[in-house]
Amino acid sequence: MTKYIETTGKTEEAAIAAALSQLGMTRDQVSVEIITRPKTGFLGIGRVDAKVRVSYEAQQEPEPVKAQEPVKSAPAAPAEEKKPVRAQETVKTAPKAEKPKAPKAPKAPRADKPKGESAPKEESVSAAVQEQGAKEPAADRSGDIAAFLKGLLEHLEVEAQPEITSSGDGIYQVVLNGEELGALIGRRGETLDAIQQLTNYAVNHGQRSRVRVHVDCENYRAKREESLQRLARKTAGKAVKYRRNMMLEPMNAYERHVIHAELQDYHPNISTYSTGTDPNRRIVVAYNK
């Protein structure tokens, strides 16, 4: 009868070795089928373990027959003749049953009282531990951020050095320094946003406390924010002049936030709202009559 087990490992050989260890067999006694080949991914992202199926011939049918043979010899008369021994055992247990357990009754409430008192203590202790854990500052992630960005920049074949500063509240500001880094910014900052998203994912993956990483290059974020503020005021002026709604180009969540904040108190007849779905979500600068 053929049976099989499936195991995983960082490599195919590791997965096969794990299966052989579980079965207690050698490689010659089994057949191996590769289900999934391993993938290393990039800097640990997208890594996939190898998965194998190890088949073997199960030859354990004669064992239950051996187990039945001693059962046939079980009708030994002496086992039945030792009934008086059981009677003696019952006699010995009889006085145990006759012993009154009345004095133990008052001990029950005494045992319940400390249990009842200890429960809130345990809850208060666990609550205190949770409060302490919430107040504990997150571990410094500067080293992890620098290691990931250096590996990413080498993979992109771009010469740049990350300069990392922390405000102490789990927020890290990263500035990429170098020459001719326009390729890292991309069209309307799309490449820079992708680098920022990848960095946040890599640094927070598998961590209990999360941090936020903001990545900038050639002061692009500040320049883009100023440009968006000018665009917001200009569009709002057109909406007031022509007394109709104006729709802006698609923007990401951060850019939309800049527009909303800039026009919040711009004019009593001007309001803003977003429409559509990402990545084509837009802001409408509405004129309220």
C-alpha positions as CSV (number, residue, x, y, z in Angstrom):
1,M,0.0,0.0,0.0
2,T,1.5,3.3,-1.1
3,K,1.3,6.3,1.3
4,Y,2.9,9.8,1.1
5,I,3.6,12.8,3.2
6,E,4.3,16.4,2.1
7,T,6.9,18.6,3.7
8,T,8.5,22.0,3.1
9,G,11.9,23.5,3.5
10,K,14.1,26.4,2.4
11,T,15.6,24.1,-0.3
12,E,14.4,20.9,-2.0
13,E,17.0,18.8,-0.1
14,A,15.9,20.3,3.2
15,A,12.3,19.4,2.5
16,I,13.3,15.8,1.5
17,A,15.5,15.5,4.6
18,A,12.6,16.6,6.8
19,A,10.3,13.9,5.3
20,L,13.0,11.2,5.7
21,S,13.5,12.2,9.3
22,Q,9.7,11.9,10.0
23,L,9.5,8.5,8.3
24,G,12.8,7.1,9.6
25,M,13.7,5.9,6.1
26,T,16.5,6.4,3.6
27,R,16.4,8.0,0.2
28,D,16.4,4.6,-1.5
29,Q,13.2,3.5,0.2
30,V,11.1,6.4,-1.0
31,S,10.2,8.2,-4.2
32,V,10.2,12.1,-4.3
33,E,8.0,14.4,-6.3
34,I,8.8,18.2,-6.4
35,I,5.5,20.1,-5.9
36,T,6.9,23.7,-5.5
37,R,10.5,24.8,-6.2
38,P,12.0,27.4,-3.8
39,K,12.2,31.1,-4.6
40,T,14.6,33.4,-2.8
41,G,12.7,36.6,-3.6
42,F,14.4,40.0,-3.2
43,L,15.7,40.8,0.3
44,G,13.3,38.3,1.8
45,I,10.2,39.6,0.0
46,G,8.4,37.1,-2.1
47,R,10.4,34.1,-0.8
48,V,8.7,30.7,-1.3
49,D,9.8,27.5,0.4
50,A,10.2,24.2,-1.5
51,K,7.5,21.7,-1.1
52,V,7.9,17.9,-1.9
53,R,5.7,14.8,-1.7
54,V,7.5,11.7,-0.5
55,S,5.8,8.4,-1.3
56,Y,6.6,5.1,0.4
57,E,5.3,1.5,0.7
58,A,3.6,0.9,4.0
59,Q,4.2,-2.7,5.1
60,Q,2.7,-2.7,8.6
61,E,-0.3,-5.1,8.0
62,P,1.2,-8.2,9.8
63,E,1.4,-6.2,13.1
64,P,-2.3,-6.3,14.0
65,V,-2.2,-10.1,13.4
66,K,0.5,-10.5,16.0
67,A,-1.6,-8.3,18.4
68,Q,-4.5,-10.7,18.0
69,E,-2.5,-13.9,18.9
70,P,-2.0,-13.1,22.6
71,V,-5.7,-12.3,22.8
72,K,-6.5,-16.0,21.9
73,S,-4.4,-17.1,24.9
74,A,-6.3,-14.7,27.1
75,P,-9.0,-17.2,28.3
76,A,-6.7,-18.1,31.1
77,A,-8.7,-19.4,34.0
78,P,-6.4,-18.0,36.7
79,A,-7.6,-14.5,35.8
80,E,-11.2,-15.5,36.6
81,E,-10.1,-17.4,39.8
82,K,-8.6,-14.2,41.2
83,K,-12.1,-12.8,41.8
84,P,-11.6,-13.0,45.6
85,V,-8.7,-10.6,45.2
86,R,-11.1,-8.1,43.7
87,A,-13.5,-8.8,46.5
88,Q,-10.7,-7.9,49.0
89,E,-10.0,-4.8,47.0
90,T,-13.6,-3.8,47.3
91,V,-13.5,-4.5,51.0
92,K,-10.5,-2.2,51.3
93,T,-12.2,0.5,49.3
94,A,-15.4,0.2,51.3
95,P,-14.2,2.0,54.4
96,K,-12.9,4.8,52.1
97,A,-16.4,5.2,50.9
98,E,-17.8,5.2,54.5
99,K,-15.4,8.0,55.6
100,P,-17.5,11.1,56.0
101,K,-16.2,14.0,54.0
102,A,-18.3,16.6,55.8
103,P,-15.3,18.5,57.2
104,K,-14.1,19.1,53.7
105,A,-17.3,21.0,52.8
106,P,-16.3,24.2,54.5
107,K,-12.9,24.1,52.7
108,A,-14.7,24.5,49.4
109,P,-15.7,28.2,50.0
110,R,-12.2,28.9,51.4
111,A,-10.7,27.6,48.1
112,D,-13.3,29.6,46.1
113,K,-12.5,32.9,47.9
114,P,-8.9,33.1,46.9
115,K,-9.8,32.0,43.4
116,G,-12.3,34.8,43.1
117,E,-9.8,37.3,44.6
118,S,-7.0,36.2,42.3
119,A,-8.9,36.5,39.1
120,P,-9.2,40.4,39.3
121,K,-5.5,40.5,40.4
122,E,-4.5,38.6,37.3
123,E,-6.7,40.8,35.1
124,S,-5.2,43.9,36.7
125,V,-1.7,42.6,36.2
126,S,-2.3,41.7,32.5
127,A,-3.9,45.1,32.0
128,A,-0.9,46.8,33.6
129,V,1.4,44.8,31.4
130,Q,-0.6,45.8,28.3
131,E,-0.4,49.4,29.4
132,Q,3.3,49.2,29.9
133,G,3.7,47.5,26.5
134,A,1.7,50.3,24.9
135,K,3.8,53.0,26.5
136,E,7.1,51.3,25.6
137,P,8.8,53.0,22.7
138,A,9.3,51.1,19.5
139,A,12.8,49.7,18.9
140,D,15.1,51.8,16.7
141,R,14.6,50.7,13.0
142,S,17.2,53.0,11.4
143,G,19.5,50.1,10.8
144,D,16.8,48.0,9.1
145,I,15.7,51.0,7.0
146,A,19.3,51.7,5.9
147,A,20.0,48.0,5.0
148,F,16.9,47.7,2.9
149,L,17.3,50.9,1.0
150,K,21.0,50.2,0.3
151,G,20.1,46.8,-1.1
152,L,17.2,48.3,-3.1
153,L,19.4,51.0,-4.6
154,E,22.1,48.5,-5.5
155,H,19.5,46.4,-7.2
156,L,18.3,49.5,-9.2
157,E,22.0,50.4,-10.0
158,V,21.6,53.9,-8.5
159,E,24.4,55.5,-6.5
160,A,22.6,57.2,-3.5
161,Q,23.1,57.2,0.2
162,P,20.1,57.3,2.6
163,E,20.2,59.9,5.4
164,I,17.8,58.8,8.2
165,T,16.4,60.9,11.1
166,S,13.8,59.9,13.7
167,S,11.4,62.1,15.6
168,G,11.2,59.6,18.4
169,D,7.5,58.7,17.9
170,G,7.9,55.9,15.3
171,I,8.2,58.3,12.3
172,Y,11.4,58.2,10.2
173,Q,12.4,60.8,7.7
174,V,14.7,59.5,4.9
175,V,16.5,61.7,2.4
176,L,18.2,60.0,-0.5
177,N,21.4,62.0,-1.4
178,G,23.3,61.7,-4.6
179,E,23.6,63.1,-8.1
180,E,21.1,62.9,-10.9
181,L,18.4,61.1,-8.9
182,G,15.5,62.1,-11.1
183,A,15.0,58.4,-12.0
184,L,14.2,57.7,-8.3
185,I,11.4,60.3,-8.4
186,G,9.6,59.3,-11.5
187,R,6.6,60.8,-13.1
188,R,4.8,62.9,-10.5
189,G,6.7,61.0,-7.8
190,E,5.3,57.6,-8.6
191,T,8.7,55.9,-8.3
192,L,9.5,57.6,-5.0
193,D,6.1,56.6,-3.7
194,A,6.8,53.0,-4.6
195,I,10.2,53.1,-2.8
196,Q,8.5,54.5,0.2
197,Q,5.8,51.8,0.2
198,L,8.3,49.0,-0.2
199,T,10.4,50.4,2.6
200,N,7.4,50.5,5.0
201,Y,6.4,47.0,4.1
202,A,9.9,45.5,4.5
203,V,10.6,47.3,7.8
204,N,7.2,46.5,9.4
205,H,6.9,42.9,8.1
206,G,6.8,40.5,11.1
207,Q,7.1,43.3,13.7
208,R,4.7,43.8,16.6
209,S,5.0,47.6,16.6
210,R,4.7,49.5,13.3
211,V,6.7,52.6,12.2
212,R,6.1,55.1,9.4
213,V,8.9,55.9,6.9
214,H,8.8,59.0,4.7
215,V,11.2,58.9,1.8
216,D,12.2,62.1,0.0
217,C,14.7,62.9,-2.8
218,E,16.1,66.3,-4.0
219,N,13.5,68.0,-1.8
220,Y,10.7,66.7,-4.1
221,R,8.0,66.4,-1.4
222,A,8.2,70.1,-0.4
223,K,8.3,71.3,-4.0
224,R,5.4,69.1,-4.9
225,E,3.4,70.3,-1.9
226,E,3.9,74.0,-2.9
227,S,2.9,73.2,-6.5
228,L,-0.3,71.5,-5.3
229,Q,-1.2,74.4,-3.1
230,R,-0.8,76.8,-6.0
231,L,-2.9,74.5,-8.2
232,A,-5.6,74.4,-5.5
233,R,-5.9,78.1,-5.2
234,K,-5.9,78.6,-8.9
235,T,-8.6,76.0,-9.5
236,A,-10.7,77.5,-6.6
237,G,-10.4,80.9,-8.2
238,K,-11.7,79.6,-11.5
239,A,-14.6,77.9,-9.7
240,V,-15.6,81.2,-8.1
241,K,-15.2,83.1,-11.3
242,Y,-17.2,80.8,-13.5
243,R,-19.5,79.6,-10.6
244,R,-19.2,75.9,-11.5
245,N,-17.4,72.8,-10.3
246,M,-13.9,72.1,-11.3
247,M,-12.3,68.6,-11.4
248,L,-8.6,68.0,-10.9
249,E,-6.3,65.3,-12.3
250,P,-6.0,61.9,-10.5
251,M,-3.9,62.1,-7.3
252,N,-2.8,59.8,-4.5
253,A,-4.1,60.1,-1.0
254,Y,-1.3,62.4,0.2
255,E,-1.8,64.8,-2.7
256,R,-5.5,64.9,-2.2
257,H,-5.0,65.7,1.5
258,V,-2.9,68.7,0.5
259,I,-5.6,70.0,-1.7
260,H,-8.4,69.5,0.9
261,A,-6.3,71.3,3.6
262,E,-5.4,74.2,1.4
263,L,-9.0,75.0,0.4
264,Q,-10.6,74.3,3.7
265,D,-11.0,78.0,4.6
266,Y,-10.3,79.5,1.1
267,H,-13.8,80.8,0.3
268,P,-17.3,80.4,1.9
269,N,-18.8,79.1,-1.3
270,I,-16.0,76.6,-2.1
271,S,-15.9,73.0,-0.8
272,T,-13.9,69.9,-1.9
273,Y,-14.7,66.2,-2.2
274,S,-13.2,63.1,-3.8
275,T,-14.7,60.9,-6.5
276,G,-13.8,57.7,-8.3
277,T,-11.5,54.9,-7.2
278,D,-7.7,54.6,-6.9
279,P,-5.6,55.0,-8.9
280,N,-8.0,57.3,-10.8
281,R,-9.5,59.0,-7.7
282,R,-9.9,62.8,-8.3
283,I,-10.8,65.9,-6.3
284,V,-13.7,68.0,-7.2
285,V,-13.6,71.7,-6.3
286,A,-17.3,72.5,-5.9
287,Y,-18.9,75.9,-6.0
288,N,-21.8,76.2,-3.6
289,K,-24.4,78.8,-4.6
